[in-house]
Amino acid sequence: MVETKQIHDLAGRPGSMIESNLQALKNGPMSKSEIARYLGQKKISGSLKKALAELLKEEKITYTIPEKPNNRFQKYKLN
């Protein structure tokens, strides 16, 4: 639980949301809501969505179901 708190504290700094997402995904595939909870957030924030979009664009992460990006069971994993 201490590790999650430290990540949440980092999330306020510019660029750290992307780093926090990458760190969260080291544990395995996660959904947006699972990542948000890992970071200590109650809901999926706009900054989380932007960070995930940026990581997808840079091909640092991928979808677990690439043929259906809007699937409700979609998760993200490291490349």
PDB file of N, CA, C and O in Angstrom:
ATOM      1  N   MET A   1       0.822  -1.194   0.000  1.00  0.00           N
ATOM      2  CA  MET A   1       0.000   0.000   0.000  1.00  0.00           C
ATOM      3  C   MET A   1       0.868   1.261   0.000  1.00  0.00           C
ATOM      4  O   MET A   1       0.477   2.279  -0.572  1.00  0.00           O
ATOM      5  N   VAL A   2       2.028   1.202   0.630  1.00  0.00           N
ATOM      6  CA  VAL A   2       2.923   2.355   0.654  1.00  0.00           C
ATOM      7  C   VAL A   2       3.385   2.702  -0.751  1.00  0.00           C
ATOM      8  O   VAL A   2       3.491   3.874  -1.110  1.00  0.00           O
ATOM      9  N   GLU A   3       3.663   1.662  -1.550  1.00  0.00           N
ATOM     10  CA  GLU A   3       4.114   1.880  -2.924  1.00  0.00           C
ATOM     11  C   GLU A   3       3.053   2.634  -3.726  1.00  0.00           C
ATOM     12  O   GLU A   3       3.386   3.538  -4.492  1.00  0.00           O
ATOM     13  N   THR A   4       1.791   2.275  -3.560  1.00  0.00           N
ATOM     14  CA  THR A   4       0.705   2.949  -4.268  1.00  0.00           C
ATOM     15  C   THR A   4       0.644   4.420  -3.874  1.00  0.00           C
ATOM     16  O   THR A   4       0.440   5.276  -4.734  1.00  0.00           O
ATOM     17  N   LYS A   5       0.814   4.724  -2.610  1.00  0.00           N
ATOM     18  CA  LYS A   5       0.781   6.108  -2.127  1.00  0.00           C
ATOM     19  C   LYS A   5       1.903   6.909  -2.767  1.00  0.00           C
ATOM     20  O   LYS A   5       1.686   8.048  -3.179  1.00  0.00           O
ATOM     21  N   GLN A   6       3.090   6.339  -2.859  1.00  0.00           N
ATOM     22  CA  GLN A   6       4.218   7.032  -3.471  1.00  0.00           C
ATOM     23  C   GLN A   6       3.945   7.327  -4.940  1.00  0.00           C
ATOM     24  O   GLN A   6       4.280   8.411  -5.419  1.00  0.00           O
ATOM     25  N   ILE A   7       3.352   6.402  -5.654  1.00  0.00           N
ATOM     26  CA  ILE A   7       3.025   6.614  -7.061  1.00  0.00           C
ATOM     27  C   ILE A   7       1.986   7.717  -7.183  1.00  0.00           C
ATOM     28  O   ILE A   7       2.080   8.560  -8.076  1.00  0.00           O
ATOM     29  N   HIS A   8       0.988   7.721  -6.289  1.00  0.00           N
ATOM     30  CA  HIS A   8      -0.047   8.748  -6.325  1.00  0.00           C
ATOM     31  C   HIS A   8       0.570  10.129  -6.099  1.00  0.00           C
ATOM     32  O   HIS A   8       0.157  11.094  -6.742  1.00  0.00           O
ATOM     33  N   ASP A   9       1.543  10.242  -5.204  1.00  0.00           N
ATOM     34  CA  ASP A   9       2.198  11.521  -4.963  1.00  0.00           C
ATOM     35  C   ASP A   9       2.935  12.000  -6.210  1.00  0.00           C
ATOM     36  O   ASP A   9       2.981  13.200  -6.478  1.00  0.00           O
ATOM     37  N   LEU A  10       3.505  11.083  -6.965  1.00  0.00           N
ATOM     38  CA  LEU A  10       4.231  11.442  -8.181  1.00  0.00           C
ATOM     39  C   LEU A  10       3.303  11.894  -9.303  1.00  0.00           C
ATOM     40  O   LEU A  10       3.712  12.642 -10.191  1.00  0.00           O
ATOM     41  N   ALA A  11       2.060  11.440  -9.259  1.00  0.00           N
ATOM     42  CA  ALA A  11       1.125  11.692 -10.355  1.00  0.00           C
ATOM     43  C   ALA A  11       0.836  13.171 -10.560  1.00  0.00           C
ATOM     44  O   ALA A  11       0.351  13.540 -11.629  1.00  0.00           O
ATOM     45  N   GLY A  12       1.108  14.032  -9.593  1.00  0.00           N
ATOM     46  CA  GLY A  12       0.849  15.452  -9.734  1.00  0.00           C
ATOM     47  C   GLY A  12       1.885  16.188 -10.564  1.00  0.00           C
ATOM     48  O   GLY A  12       1.639  17.314 -10.998  1.00  0.00           O
ATOM     49  N   ARG A  13       3.013  15.588 -10.787  1.00  0.00           N
ATOM     50  CA  ARG A  13       4.084  16.248 -11.543  1.00  0.00           C
ATOM     51  C   ARG A  13       3.943  15.978 -13.031  1.00  0.00           C
ATOM     52  O   ARG A  13       3.506  14.895 -13.420  1.00  0.00           O
ATOM     53  N   PRO A  14       4.305  16.938 -13.870  1.00  0.00           N
ATOM     54  CA  PRO A  14       4.196  16.737 -15.324  1.00  0.00           C
ATOM     55  C   PRO A  14       5.021  15.542 -15.795  1.00  0.00           C
ATOM     56  O   PRO A  14       6.169  15.365 -15.389  1.00  0.00           O
ATOM     57  N   GLY A  15       4.426  14.737 -16.645  1.00  0.00           N
ATOM     58  CA  GLY A  15       5.126  13.595 -17.220  1.00  0.00           C
ATOM     59  C   GLY A  15       5.140  12.365 -16.331  1.00  0.00           C
ATOM     60  O   GLY A  15       5.428  11.268 -16.809  1.00  0.00           O
ATOM     61  N   SER A  16       4.842  12.518 -15.073  1.00  0.00           N
ATOM     62  CA  SER A  16       4.927  11.372 -14.177  1.00  0.00           C
ATOM     63  C   SER A  16       3.739  10.432 -14.328  1.00  0.00           C
ATOM     64  O   SER A  16       3.839   9.265 -13.950  1.00  0.00           O
ATOM     65  N   MET A  17       2.627  10.899 -14.864  1.00  0.00           N
ATOM     66  CA  MET A  17       1.469  10.023 -15.078  1.00  0.00           C
ATOM     67  C   MET A  17       1.852   8.917 -16.055  1.00  0.00           C
ATOM     68  O   MET A  17       1.457   7.766 -15.871  1.00  0.00           O
ATOM     69  N   ILE A  18       2.604   9.249 -17.073  1.00  0.00           N
ATOM     70  CA  ILE A  18       3.051   8.243 -18.046  1.00  0.00           C
ATOM     71  C   ILE A  18       3.969   7.242 -17.356  1.00  0.00           C
ATOM     72  O   ILE A  18       3.829   6.034 -17.551  1.00  0.00           O
ATOM     73  N   GLU A  19       4.903   7.734 -16.555  1.00  0.00           N
ATOM     74  CA  GLU A  19       5.817   6.855 -15.838  1.00  0.00           C
ATOM     75  C   GLU A  19       5.059   5.967 -14.861  1.00  0.00           C
ATOM     76  O   GLU A  19       5.376   4.786 -14.724  1.00  0.00           O
ATOM     77  N   SER A  20       4.071   6.519 -14.187  1.00  0.00           N
ATOM     78  CA  SER A  20       3.270   5.757 -13.232  1.00  0.00           C
ATOM     79  C   SER A  20       2.492   4.654 -13.935  1.00  0.00           C
ATOM     80  O   SER A  20       2.378   3.544 -13.414  1.00  0.00           O
ATOM     81  N   ASN A  21       1.953   4.955 -15.123  1.00  0.00           N
ATOM     82  CA  ASN A  21       1.221   3.948 -15.900  1.00  0.00           C
ATOM     83  C   ASN A  21       2.141   2.809 -16.307  1.00  0.00           C
ATOM     84  O   ASN A  21       1.765   1.640 -16.219  1.00  0.00           O
ATOM     85  N   LEU A  22       3.330   3.143 -16.748  1.00  0.00           N
ATOM     86  CA  LEU A  22       4.285   2.111 -17.143  1.00  0.00           C
ATOM     87  C   LEU A  22       4.647   1.235 -15.948  1.00  0.00           C
ATOM     88  O   LEU A  22       4.757   0.015 -16.075  1.00  0.00           O
ATOM     89  N   GLN A  23       4.830   1.857 -14.798  1.00  0.00           N
ATOM     90  CA  GLN A  23       5.164   1.105 -13.594  1.00  0.00           C
ATOM     91  C   GLN A  23       4.008   0.179 -13.199  1.00  0.00           C
ATOM     92  O   GLN A  23       4.237  -0.963 -12.800  1.00  0.00           O
ATOM     93  N   ALA A  24       2.788   0.661 -13.308  1.00  0.00           N
ATOM     94  CA  ALA A  24       1.617  -0.152 -12.971  1.00  0.00           C
ATOM     95  C   ALA A  24       1.516  -1.362 -13.883  1.00  0.00           C
ATOM     96  O   ALA A  24       1.173  -2.451 -13.425  1.00  0.00           O
ATOM     97  N   LEU A  25       1.810  -1.190 -15.162  1.00  0.00           N
ATOM     98  CA  LEU A  25       1.666  -2.274 -16.135  1.00  0.00           C
ATOM     99  C   LEU A  25       2.780  -3.311 -16.041  1.00  0.00           C
ATOM    100  O   LEU A  25       2.706  -4.353 -16.691  1.00  0.00           O
ATOM    101  N   LYS A  26       3.793  -3.046 -15.256  1.00  0.00           N
ATOM    102  CA  LYS A  26       4.835  -4.057 -15.043  1.00  0.00           C
ATOM    103  C   LYS A  26       4.277  -5.266 -14.310  1.00  0.00           C
ATOM    104  O   LYS A  26       4.851  -6.353 -14.381  1.00  0.00           O
ATOM    105  N   ASN A  27       3.162  -5.089 -13.604  1.00  0.00           N
ATOM    106  CA  ASN A  27       2.527  -6.180 -12.866  1.00  0.00           C
ATOM    107  C   ASN A  27       1.700  -7.079 -13.772  1.00  0.00           C
ATOM    108  O   ASN A  27       1.251  -8.142 -13.343  1.00  0.00           O
ATOM    109  N   GLY A  28       1.494  -6.669 -15.016  1.00  0.00           N
ATOM    110  CA  GLY A  28       0.699  -7.445 -15.958  1.00  0.00           C
ATOM    111  C   GLY A  28      -0.388  -6.579 -16.571  1.00  0.00           C
ATOM    112  O   GLY A  28      -0.519  -5.408 -16.216  1.00  0.00           O
ATOM    113  N   PRO A  29      -1.174  -7.140 -17.492  1.00  0.00           N
ATOM    114  CA  PRO A  29      -2.238  -6.374 -18.146  1.00  0.00           C
ATOM    115  C   PRO A  29      -3.244  -5.825 -17.151  1.00  0.00           C
ATOM    116  O   PRO A  29      -3.626  -6.505 -16.199  1.00  0.00           O
ATOM    117  N   MET A  30      -3.674  -4.574 -17.382  1.00  0.00           N
ATOM    118  CA  MET A  30      -4.637  -3.919 -16.506  1.00  0.00           C
ATOM    119  C   MET A  30      -5.603  -3.088 -17.337  1.00  0.00           C
ATOM    120  O   MET A  30      -5.247  -2.587 -18.403  1.00  0.00           O
ATOM    121  N   SER A  31      -6.836  -2.944 -16.837  1.00  0.00           N
ATOM    122  CA  SER A  31      -7.824  -2.073 -17.475  1.00  0.00           C
ATOM    123  C   SER A  31      -7.605  -0.641 -16.993  1.00  0.00           C
ATOM    124  O   SER A  31      -6.823  -0.402 -16.072  1.00  0.00           O
ATOM    125  N   LYS A  32      -8.297   0.302 -17.617  1.00  0.00           N
ATOM    126  CA  LYS A  32      -8.187   1.704 -17.194  1.00  0.00           C
ATOM    127  C   LYS A  32      -8.573   1.865 -15.730  1.00  0.00           C
ATOM    128  O   LYS A  32      -7.890   2.560 -14.977  1.00  0.00           O
ATOM    129  N   SER A  33      -9.661   1.226 -15.329  1.00  0.00           N
ATOM    130  CA  SER A  33     -10.113   1.371 -13.946  1.00  0.00           C
ATOM    131  C   SER A  33      -9.137   0.723 -12.966  1.00  0.00           C
ATOM    132  O   SER A  33      -8.952   1.231 -11.860  1.00  0.00           O
ATOM    133  N   GLU A  34      -8.517  -0.377 -13.348  1.00  0.00           N
ATOM    134  CA  GLU A  34      -7.520  -1.018 -12.487  1.00  0.00           C
ATOM    135  C   GLU A  34      -6.290  -0.126 -12.335  1.00  0.00           C
ATOM    136  O   GLU A  34      -5.723  -0.027 -11.247  1.00  0.00           O
ATOM    137  N   ILE A  35      -5.883   0.515 -13.412  1.00  0.00           N
ATOM    138  CA  ILE A  35      -4.743   1.433 -13.351  1.00  0.00           C
ATOM    139  C   ILE A  35      -5.074   2.615 -12.446  1.00  0.00           C
ATOM    140  O   ILE A  35      -4.250   3.028 -11.630  1.00  0.00           O
ATOM    141  N   ALA A  36      -6.281   3.157 -12.593  1.00  0.00           N
ATOM    142  CA  ALA A  36      -6.702   4.287 -11.758  1.00  0.00           C
ATOM    143  C   ALA A  36      -6.657   3.908 -10.278  1.00  0.00           C
ATOM    144  O   ALA A  36      -6.144   4.671  -9.459  1.00  0.00           O
ATOM    145  N   ARG A  37      -7.185   2.743  -9.934  1.00  0.00           N
ATOM    146  CA  ARG A  37      -7.161   2.284  -8.537  1.00  0.00           C
ATOM    147  C   ARG A  37      -5.745   2.077  -8.053  1.00  0.00           C
ATOM    148  O   ARG A  37      -5.431   2.407  -6.909  1.00  0.00           O
ATOM    149  N   TYR A  38      -4.876   1.535  -8.901  1.00  0.00           N
ATOM    150  CA  TYR A  38      -3.472   1.324  -8.556  1.00  0.00           C
ATOM    151  C   TYR A  38      -2.800   2.651  -8.215  1.00  0.00           C
ATOM    152  O   TYR A  38      -1.942   2.720  -7.335  1.00  0.00           O
ATOM    153  N   LEU A  39      -3.206   3.705  -8.930  1.00  0.00           N
ATOM    154  CA  LEU A  39      -2.627   5.037  -8.707  1.00  0.00           C
ATOM    155  C   LEU A  39      -3.299   5.781  -7.562  1.00  0.00           C
ATOM    156  O   LEU A  39      -2.919   6.910  -7.250  1.00  0.00           O
ATOM    157  N   GLY A  40      -4.298   5.158  -6.932  1.00  0.00           N
ATOM    158  CA  GLY A  40      -4.959   5.783  -5.803  1.00  0.00           C
ATOM    159  C   GLY A  40      -6.086   6.725  -6.181  1.00  0.00           C
ATOM    160  O   GLY A  40      -6.497   7.556  -5.371  1.00  0.00           O
ATOM    161  N   GLN A  41      -6.591   6.607  -7.406  1.00  0.00           N
ATOM    162  CA  GLN A  41      -7.686   7.458  -7.870  1.00  0.00           C
ATOM    163  C   GLN A  41      -8.993   6.677  -7.788  1.00  0.00           C
ATOM    164  O   GLN A  41      -9.007   5.455  -7.939  1.00  0.00           O
ATOM    165  N   LYS A  42     -10.089   7.390  -7.550  1.00  0.00           N
ATOM    166  CA  LYS A  42     -11.392   6.747  -7.461  1.00  0.00           C
ATOM    167  C   LYS A  42     -12.006   6.529  -8.838  1.00  0.00           C
ATOM    168  O   LYS A  42     -12.736   5.562  -9.051  1.00  0.00           O
ATOM    169  N   LYS A  43     -11.710   7.428  -9.770  1.00  0.00           N
ATOM    170  CA  LYS A  43     -12.277   7.359 -11.119  1.00  0.00           C
ATOM    171  C   LYS A  43     -11.169   7.460 -12.158  1.00  0.00           C
ATOM    172  O   LYS A  43     -10.023   7.780 -11.843  1.00  0.00           O
ATOM    173  N   ILE A  44     -11.535   7.180 -13.398  1.00  0.00           N
ATOM    174  CA  ILE A  44     -10.593   7.337 -14.516  1.00  0.00           C
ATOM    175  C   ILE A  44     -10.535   8.824 -14.852  1.00  0.00           C
ATOM    176  O   ILE A  44     -11.533   9.411 -15.269  1.00  0.00           O
ATOM    177  N   SER A  45      -9.374   9.422 -14.670  1.00  0.00           N
ATOM    178  CA  SER A  45      -9.228  10.858 -14.905  1.00  0.00           C
ATOM    179  C   SER A  45      -8.876  11.141 -16.360  1.00  0.00           C
ATOM    180  O   SER A  45      -8.463  10.251 -17.103  1.00  0.00           O
ATOM    181  N   GLY A  46      -9.046  12.384 -16.743  1.00  0.00           N
ATOM    182  CA  GLY A  46      -8.675  12.816 -18.085  1.00  0.00           C
ATOM    183  C   GLY A  46      -7.188  12.680 -18.332  1.00  0.00           C
ATOM    184  O   GLY A  46      -6.761  12.337 -19.435  1.00  0.00           O
ATOM    185  N   SER A  47      -6.397  12.951 -17.299  1.00  0.00           N
ATOM    186  CA  SER A  47      -4.946  12.844 -17.460  1.00  0.00           C
ATOM    187  C   SER A  47      -4.527  11.383 -17.642  1.00  0.00           C
ATOM    188  O   SER A  47      -3.555  11.100 -18.342  1.00  0.00           O
ATOM    189  N   LEU A  48      -5.249  10.467 -17.022  1.00  0.00           N
ATOM    190  CA  LEU A  48      -4.965   9.043 -17.218  1.00  0.00           C
ATOM    191  C   LEU A  48      -5.280   8.642 -18.654  1.00  0.00           C
ATOM    192  O   LEU A  48      -4.495   7.933 -19.283  1.00  0.00           O
ATOM    193  N   LYS A  49      -6.416   9.085 -19.177  1.00  0.00           N
ATOM    194  CA  LYS A  49      -6.783   8.782 -20.571  1.00  0.00           C
ATOM    195  C   LYS A  49      -5.754   9.344 -21.547  1.00  0.00           C
ATOM    196  O   LYS A  49      -5.370   8.676 -22.507  1.00  0.00           O
ATOM    197  N   LYS A  50      -5.306  10.583 -21.292  1.00  0.00           N
ATOM    198  CA  LYS A  50      -4.310  11.202 -22.163  1.00  0.00           C
ATOM    199  C   LYS A  50      -2.990  10.457 -22.110  1.00  0.00           C
ATOM    200  O   LYS A  50      -2.346  10.249 -23.138  1.00  0.00           O
ATOM    201  N   ALA A  51      -2.585  10.054 -20.908  1.00  0.00           N
ATOM    202  CA  ALA A  51      -1.323   9.328 -20.751  1.00  0.00           C
ATOM    203  C   ALA A  51      -1.377   7.985 -21.486  1.00  0.00           C
ATOM    204  O   ALA A  51      -0.419   7.606 -22.158  1.00  0.00           O
ATOM    205  N   LEU A  52      -2.498   7.268 -21.356  1.00  0.00           N
ATOM    206  CA  LEU A  52      -2.636   5.992 -22.052  1.00  0.00           C
ATOM    207  C   LEU A  52      -2.627   6.181 -23.567  1.00  0.00           C
ATOM    208  O   LEU A  52      -2.019   5.394 -24.291  1.00  0.00           O
ATOM    209  N   ALA A  53      -3.301   7.223 -24.040  1.00  0.00           N
ATOM    210  CA  ALA A  53      -3.316   7.510 -25.479  1.00  0.00           C
ATOM    211  C   ALA A  53      -1.905   7.808 -25.983  1.00  0.00           C
ATOM    212  O   ALA A  53      -1.520   7.362 -27.064  1.00  0.00           O
ATOM    213  N   GLU A  54      -1.143   8.558 -25.202  1.00  0.00           N
ATOM    214  CA  GLU A  54       0.232   8.893 -25.581  1.00  0.00           C
ATOM    215  C   GLU A  54       1.102   7.630 -25.613  1.00  0.00           C
ATOM    216  O   GLU A  54       1.900   7.450 -26.533  1.00  0.00           O
ATOM    217  N   LEU A  55       0.952   6.768 -24.622  1.00  0.00           N
ATOM    218  CA  LEU A  55       1.723   5.527 -24.585  1.00  0.00           C
ATOM    219  C   LEU A  55       1.354   4.600 -25.740  1.00  0.00           C
ATOM    220  O   LEU A  55       2.223   3.922 -26.290  1.00  0.00           O
ATOM    221  N   LEU A  56       0.077   4.563 -26.112  1.00  0.00           N
ATOM    222  CA  LEU A  56      -0.342   3.769 -27.269  1.00  0.00           C
ATOM    223  C   LEU A  56       0.260   4.327 -28.550  1.00  0.00           C
ATOM    224  O   LEU A  56       0.725   3.579 -29.410  1.00  0.00           O
ATOM    225  N   LYS A  57       0.244   5.651 -28.667  1.00  0.00           N
ATOM    226  CA  LYS A  57       0.789   6.315 -29.854  1.00  0.00           C
ATOM    227  C   LYS A  57       2.291   6.028 -29.992  1.00  0.00           C
ATOM    228  O   LYS A  57       2.787   5.796 -31.095  1.00  0.00           O
ATOM    229  N   GLU A  58       3.002   6.046 -28.865  1.00  0.00           N
ATOM    230  CA  GLU A  58       4.448   5.793 -28.866  1.00  0.00           C
ATOM    231  C   GLU A  58       4.769   4.299 -28.919  1.00  0.00           C
ATOM    232  O   GLU A  58       5.936   3.909 -28.946  1.00  0.00           O
ATOM    233  N   GLU A  59       3.725   3.464 -28.934  1.00  0.00           N
ATOM    234  CA  GLU A  59       3.835   2.009 -28.994  1.00  0.00           C
ATOM    235  C   GLU A  59       4.615   1.418 -27.823  1.00  0.00           C
ATOM    236  O   GLU A  59       5.285   0.396 -27.970  1.00  0.00           O
ATOM    237  N   LYS A  60       4.526   2.065 -26.661  1.00  0.00           N
ATOM    238  CA  LYS A  60       5.132   1.525 -25.443  1.00  0.00           C
ATOM    239  C   LYS A  60       4.191   0.532 -24.778  1.00  0.00           C
ATOM    240  O   LYS A  60       4.624  -0.345 -24.030  1.00  0.00           O
ATOM    241  N   ILE A  61       2.883   0.679 -25.059  1.00  0.00           N
ATOM    242  CA  ILE A  61       1.890  -0.276 -24.576  1.00  0.00           C
ATOM    243  C   ILE A  61       0.997  -0.669 -25.747  1.00  0.00           C
ATOM    244  O   ILE A  61       0.947   0.019 -26.766  1.00  0.00           O
ATOM    245  N   THR A  62       0.297  -1.782 -25.586  1.00  0.00           N
ATOM    246  CA  THR A  62      -0.641  -2.243 -26.613  1.00  0.00           C
ATOM    247  C   THR A  62      -1.922  -2.719 -25.938  1.00  0.00           C
ATOM    248  O   THR A  62      -1.968  -2.900 -24.721  1.00  0.00           O
ATOM    249  N   TYR A  63      -2.952  -2.919 -26.742  1.00  0.00           N
ATOM    250  CA  TYR A  63      -4.203  -3.488 -26.268  1.00  0.00           C
ATOM    251  C   TYR A  63      -4.051  -4.995 -26.137  1.00  0.00           C
ATOM    252  O   TYR A  63      -3.267  -5.608 -26.862  1.00  0.00           O
ATOM    253  N   THR A  64      -4.788  -5.591 -25.223  1.00  0.00           N
ATOM    254  CA  THR A  64      -4.818  -7.056 -25.149  1.00  0.00           C
ATOM    255  C   THR A  64      -5.766  -7.629 -26.199  1.00  0.00           C
ATOM    256  O   THR A  64      -5.644  -8.791 -26.586  1.00  0.00           O
ATOM    257  N   ILE A  65      -6.721  -6.800 -26.663  1.00  0.00           N
ATOM    258  CA  ILE A  65      -7.643  -7.197 -27.733  1.00  0.00           C
ATOM    259  C   ILE A  65      -7.508  -6.141 -28.847  1.00  0.00           C
ATOM    260  O   ILE A  65      -8.379  -5.282 -28.986  1.00  0.00           O
ATOM    261  N   PRO A  66      -6.433  -6.198 -29.632  1.00  0.00           N
ATOM    262  CA  PRO A  66      -6.162  -5.131 -30.607  1.00  0.00           C
ATOM    263  C   PRO A  66      -7.218  -4.963 -31.693  1.00  0.00           C
ATOM    264  O   PRO A  66      -7.403  -3.857 -32.201  1.00  0.00           O
ATOM    265  N   GLU A  67      -7.914  -6.037 -32.058  1.00  0.00           N
ATOM    266  CA  GLU A  67      -8.914  -5.930 -33.124  1.00  0.00           C
ATOM    267  C   GLU A  67     -10.196  -5.244 -32.653  1.00  0.00           C
ATOM    268  O   GLU A  67     -11.034  -4.878 -33.477  1.00  0.00           O
ATOM    269  N   LYS A  68     -10.361  -5.065 -31.336  1.00  0.00           N
ATOM    270  CA  LYS A  68     -11.551  -4.407 -30.779  1.00  0.00           C
ATOM    271  C   LYS A  68     -11.123  -3.416 -29.693  1.00  0.00           C
ATOM    272  O   LYS A  68     -11.244  -3.721 -28.507  1.00  0.00           O
ATOM    273  N   PRO A  69     -10.631  -2.247 -30.074  1.00  0.00           N
ATOM    274  CA  PRO A  69     -10.115  -1.289 -29.080  1.00  0.00           C
ATOM    275  C   PRO A  69     -11.161  -0.754 -28.108  1.00  0.00           C
ATOM    276  O   PRO A  69     -10.799  -0.278 -27.032  1.00  0.00           O
ATOM    277  N   ASN A  70     -12.446  -0.815 -28.451  1.00  0.00           N
ATOM    278  CA  ASN A  70     -13.492  -0.306 -27.563  1.00  0.00           C
ATOM    279  C   ASN A  70     -14.208  -1.404 -26.781  1.00  0.00           C
ATOM    280  O   ASN A  70     -15.256  -1.156 -26.184  1.00  0.00           O
ATOM    281  N   ASN A  71     -13.659  -2.599 -26.782  1.00  0.00           N
ATOM    282  CA  ASN A  71     -14.244  -3.713 -26.061  1.00  0.00           C
ATOM    283  C   ASN A  71     -14.253  -3.420 -24.568  1.00  0.00           C
ATOM    284  O   ASN A  71     -13.283  -2.870 -24.045  1.00  0.00           O
ATOM    285  N   ARG A  72     -15.325  -3.774 -23.873  1.00  0.00           N
ATOM    286  CA  ARG A  72     -15.424  -3.470 -22.447  1.00  0.00           C
ATOM    287  C   ARG A  72     -14.460  -4.302 -21.601  1.00  0.00           C
ATOM    288  O   ARG A  72     -14.221  -3.974 -20.439  1.00  0.00           O
ATOM    289  N   PHE A  73     -13.916  -5.356 -22.159  1.00  0.00           N
ATOM    290  CA  PHE A  73     -12.941  -6.184 -21.463  1.00  0.00           C
ATOM    291  C   PHE A  73     -11.500  -5.805 -21.829  1.00  0.00           C
ATOM    292  O   PHE A  73     -10.560  -6.517 -21.474  1.00  0.00           O
ATOM    293  N   GLN A  74     -11.332  -4.697 -22.530  1.00  0.00           N
ATOM    294  CA  GLN A  74     -10.021  -4.259 -23.000  1.00  0.00           C
ATOM    295  C   GLN A  74      -9.078  -3.989 -21.836  1.00  0.00           C
ATOM    296  O   GLN A  74      -9.461  -3.403 -20.823  1.00  0.00           O
ATOM    297  N   LYS A  75      -7.848  -4.425 -22.003  1.00  0.00           N
ATOM    298  CA  LYS A  75      -6.793  -4.139 -21.034  1.00  0.00           C
ATOM    299  C   LYS A  75      -5.577  -3.662 -21.806  1.00  0.00           C
ATOM    300  O   LYS A  75      -5.517  -3.766 -23.031  1.00  0.00           O
ATOM    301  N   TYR A  76      -4.622  -3.145 -21.078  1.00  0.00           N
ATOM    302  CA  TYR A  76      -3.379  -2.630 -21.670  1.00  0.00           C
ATOM    303  C   TYR A  76      -2.221  -3.437 -21.132  1.00  0.00           C
ATOM    304  O   TYR A  76      -2.235  -3.879 -19.984  1.00  0.00           O
ATOM    305  N   LYS A  77      -1.207  -3.628 -21.978  1.00  0.00           N
ATOM    306  CA  LYS A  77      -0.014  -4.366 -21.552  1.00  0.00           C
ATOM    307  C   LYS A  77       1.220  -3.681 -22.137  1.00  0.00           C
ATOM    308  O   LYS A  77       1.133  -2.943 -23.118  1.00  0.00           O
ATOM    309  N   LEU A  78       2.360  -3.939 -21.521  1.00  0.00           N
ATOM    310  CA  LEU A  78       3.615  -3.377 -22.024  1.00  0.00           C
ATOM    311  C   LEU A  78       4.014  -4.054 -23.321  1.00  0.00           C
ATOM    312  O   LEU A  78       3.731  -5.234 -23.527  1.00  0.00           O
ATOM    313  N   ASN A  79       4.667  -3.312 -24.186  1.00  0.00           N
ATOM    314  CA  ASN A  79       5.202  -3.883 -25.429  1.00  0.00           C
ATOM    315  C   ASN A  79       6.519  -4.543 -25.155  1.00  0.00           C
ATOM    316  O   ASN A  79       7.139  -5.087 -26.069  1.00  0.00           O
TER     317      ASN A  79
END
